[in-house]
Amino acid sequence: MGPGLTQGNPAKVVLCCLLFLCCKMDGLKAQTRGQIIDEIKAVNSKVTNYNNNNGQGMLISNKAMNIFLSNKVSSYLSGNEDLSLYKNYVNINAAEGMISINHNFHQPVDSDDWVRSFVVVGARVNIANAYSAKTANRYFDNQLGFTIQNTWMGKPKTHYLANGDFKKQMDAARALMVNTIAQNINKKAEEFEQSLSNLKQDEVPGQDLTEAKGKLRKNFYAALRADYLQQFSEQQSELMVNAASFNLVTDNWTTLGIYIPVIPQKFMVSDNVNSAVNKHYNYPLELFASHTQFWESPKLGRIFLTFTGKGSINNSVQSGSLLSADISGTQGTDGINTVIINRGNRYIGEYKNFITPVAAGKLVYIPGTSHVGISFRIEKNWGSYKALNSIIGIPIVLIDKKGVPAINFEAQLLLQDMNNSLNGTHLPYNKTAIGLTVGIPFSKIVY
């Protein structure tokens, strides 16, 4: 038979049987009321017995912290570099005329763990330009593309008074939750088993009664487990918010992404007012990376500090290096009558495509009990486009009846080319603008 394992090797048969049994046991996980209660107690015990390292430890479970952070982090959602822990969210930028729709592909793990990483895919489109171009008989500046980004989350850290009663109070409150949940689980299980025992064969014609009851029981306890595990997490998160039983929660995340344009930008450019109009294209591919530090304090409020680096394919038109010219009112003939020809708009100057590296920083502050904050963003561009730009914003978050962020607004003051790098163009006469962004998280939380 040789030294290798063959199909008839007893060791291989035993191994296969063990693997099969493990899979079956995993499939039967927490399928009784006792197992569900024991699982919830195990999660609570892990939090209770977590090592208190000089006032840093766990006050709630990891999945409860996911819910806590999702509501806190979603209080600021102004642009694509901002984090949302919801499955879907929309960003609208009025100044750029852009709308982006994003979907988070994170799949929750079965164990009690914090969100470690996820992929977000989105579609970004410029619709404001298309509308204004159509009404003004100008060329379209179409922008349509997709973003793909991966985010890596750090482990949340909770700080509280090492010698205070915060930890003891939270432990007691969680223990009460577990006992209440256990009572509710037992009550629901008893009611279900009573109803199931009354099920008769003639009520399920064409089925084996024992098999039908087994499937119903399996589905019931699977749903019961998912429901009460989530309730336990949600109740812990609410307790932490309402009791404010911590000094500080910190977290961080890093995002790496790419924007892939689908439709090229099209520009009509003349070297001078008397030369022919030439058509030029640009594919504004963009690579970006950002890192954010987050602090949440019941007393001091909420702080986001983000550093971003990116590189994009830019062009002379969007960098403000060319003058725009509106060729309307030119007289021509249709063979009989003199008519007015409107050829739309064009740009005057030398057209170029080039790569623009960008470094940016943003600081957002929202006071603890306020729904209004302040933000400041500054970015420096290098290469052919060297402008120093900044944004001063007033973020506003509206919450629903549960106190969860429902929609975010940010009124913005845009300060462009603060270092006067584009002297001699039209931009020095149009450096200040007003903007508005809207962020809408919806559907379920990344749990």
TORKOLMI-592659 format. One record per residue (C-alpha): y, z, x negated; residue in one letter. Coordinates in steps of 0.2 Angstrom, whole numbers, plus 5000, padded with zeros to 4 digits. Each point is the difference from the previous one (the first is absolute). Layout:
YZXa/...
//
This chain:
500050005000m/501150024985g/501450124996p/501249935014g/500050055018l/499149885012t/500049995019q/498550115001g/500750144988n/500050175009p/501550064991a/501049855008k/499350035017v/500550194999v/501849954994l/500249885014c/499550135012c/501250134993l/501449875001l/499649965018f/499950195005l/501750024991c/500849865010c/499250075016k/500750174997m/501749934996d/500049915016g/499650165009l/501450104992k/500850125012a/499149945015q/499850175008t/501350135005r/499550124987g/500249874986q/501749955006i/500650185000i/499250034983d/500949854993e/501750065007i/499750174993k/499549924983a/501749914999v/500950165005n/499050104987s/500549884986k/501950025004v/499850195002t/499150024983n/501049874990y/500650084984n/501850065001n/500849954984n/501750094999n/500549955018g/499349835000q/498549965010g/499449945017m/500750065017l/499249875010i/498549884998s/500249834991n/500049905016k/501250115008a/501249974985m/499749815003n/500850035018i/501350114994f/500649884986l/499949855012s/501350085011n/501150054986k/499949844990v/500349895015s/501750085003s/500749874988y/499449825002l/501449894995s/499249864989g/498449934993n/500050124986e/499950155011d/498450085005l/499250015018s/498450095003l/499749915017y/498849865002k/501449885005n/501950004998y/501549885001v/501549984989n/501649915005i/501449974988n/501649935009a/501049964985a/498649894993e/499449945017g/498250054996m/498650075010i/498450064992s/498450055010i/498850104990n/498250075002h/499150134991n/498249974996f/499550184995h/498450065007q/499850195002p/498650094991v/498950115010d/500250154988s/501650114999d/501049914987d/501849944998w/500549825001v/499749934982r/500549825001s/500249865012f/500449815002v/501449945011v/500249825005v/501649935008g/500949855006a/501849984996r/501149875009v/501949965000n/500549965018i/501850035000a/500449864989n/499049885010a/501050055016y/501749994991s/499549834992a/499549925016k/501650065009t/501149944986a/499149844996n/499650064983r/498549984989y/498650135002f/499750134987d/498250035005n/499150154993q/498350045005l/498750094989g/498750144999f/500050164991t/498550094992i/500250174993q/498950144994n/500650185001t/499250154990w/500450175007m/500150164989g/499250165006k/501250105011p/500550174993k/500650155011t/501050144992h/500350175009y/500350184995l/498550064990a/500350185005n/500649975017g/499149995017d/500149825003f/498249964994k/499350155010k/500949945016q/499449834998m/498250054997d/500150115015a/500749865011a/498749884994r/498650125004a/500650025018l/500149815001m/498249994995v/499450135012n/500949925014t/499449834996i/498250074999a/500250075017q/500649835007n/498649914991i/498750125007n/500749985018k/500049815000k/498349994992a/499350125013e/500849895014e/499349844993f/498350074997e/500050065018q/500549835007s/498849914988l/498550115007s/500449955017n/499949824996l/498549925010k/498949854996q/500549905015d/501850024995e/499749894984v/498849875006p/499249894987g/500250134986q/499050134993d/500850175006l/499650094983t/500749864990e/501649985011a/500350194999k/499849994981g/501349864998k/501250095012l/499850164990r/500349924984k/501649915006n/500750165008f/499850114984y/500749864989a/501549995011a/500150195001l/500050024981r/501349874997a/501150075014d/500050184994y/500149964982l/501649905003q/500650145012q/499850134986f/501049894988s/501449975012e/500150195005q/500150044981q/501449884997s/501050065015e/499750184995l/500749964982m/501549915008v/500450145013n/499750154989a/500949924985a/498850114990s/500349924983f/501349984987n/499749824995l/498849855002v/500049874987t/499249834998d/500249834992n/499449835002w/500049834990t/500049835007t/499649834992l/500349845010g/500349825001i/501049895012y/499349835002i/501149875009p/499249875011v/501549895004i/501249954985p/501850035001q/501049845002k/501849974994f/501149855000m/501150004984v/501349884993s/500550014982d/501849985006n/500949955017v/499949824996n/498249994994s/498449975010a/499150145009v/498350044992n/498650105008k/499450154990h/498650135004y/499650174995n/498450115002y/500750185000p/498450084993l/500250184997e/499050144991l/500550185002f/499550184995a/500850165006s/499750194998h/500650135012t/500150194998q/500150105016f/500650175004w/499950095017e/500850185002s/500350095016p/501650074993k/500749864989l/499449845010g/499149844995r/500349904984i/499349834995f/500349944982l/499449824997t/500149894984f/499649825002t/499749854989g/499849825005k/500149824994g/500449865012s/500349814999i/501849995003n/501249855002n/501949954997s/500350005019v/499450185004q/500750074984s/501749955006g/500349884985s/500449855011l/501449965013l/499649955017s/500849855009a/499949965018d/500049815002i/500649985018s/501349895007g/499749844989t/500449845009q/498749865002g/499549865012t/498649975011d/500449815000g/501250015014i/500950165000n/500750124987t/499050165001v/500050174992i/498550034988i/499350184998n/498850014985r/499850195000g/500450114984n/499749974982r/500350094983y/501149944986i/499550034982g/498550004988e/498450065009y/498750104990k/498450105004n/499850154989f/499150174999i/501050155003t/499350174994p/500750155011v/500050194997a/500550115015a/500150185004g/500250085018k/500350185005l/499850065018v/500550175007y/499750065018i/500450185003p/498650115007g/500450015018t/501149845001s/499549835006h/501549924990v/500049994981g/500849904986i/499349884987s/500649914985f/499249854991r/500549914985i/499349854991e/500349904984k/499549824998n/499849914984w/499949824994g/501049875007s/500550115015y/500750164993k/500750095015a/500150185002l/499850045019n/499950165010s/499750065018i/500750165008i/499050045016g/499950125014i/498250015006p/499750065018i/498350045007v/499650015018l/498550115005i/498949995015d/499650155012k/498750064987k/501250014986g/499349854992v/501149864992p/500149865012a/501349884993i/501150004984n/501849934999f/501049994984e/501949955000a/500449934983q/501549964990l/499549864988l/501049994984l/499649844990q/500449944983d/500850164995m/500149954982n/500949845004n/498749894991s/500349855012l/501949984997n/500649825005g/498849995016t/500350045018h/499150174998l/501550094993p/500849985017y/498550065010n/499350154990k/499950135014t/498949985016a/499350115013i/498150005003g/498850085012l/498150024998t/498750055013v/498350074996g/498750035014i/498350084996p/498849985014f/498150025004s/498950134993k/500350104984i/499149964984v/498950165002y/
//
